[in-house]
């Protein structure tokens, strides 16, 4: 079994994987904590990413009147659109069935 090429490749792959896994664990455990400059740059990056992400938009819903209006409009038209789409789907299904039986 150990003479087969695919077994040797698998063993090499697993050895390399576990080496890099162990190296990552050792480096993360023995590394000193982040400096104040690193922590501040991380926080600045997170805050700038919040402006254009869905999480940032969700946090600003209560302060944004335009966004509240869009949500109210989409909530009010959701049910009629669903009913219309179900009716259209049933109509198309019946229309295609009628053509097949002719």
Secondary structure, DSSP 8 states (H G I E B T S, - for coil): -TTSHHHHHHHHHHHHHHHHHHHHHHHHHHS----HHHHHHHHHHHHHHHHTSHHHHHHTGGG-HHHHHHHHHHHHHHHHHHHHHHHHHHHHHHHHHHHHT-
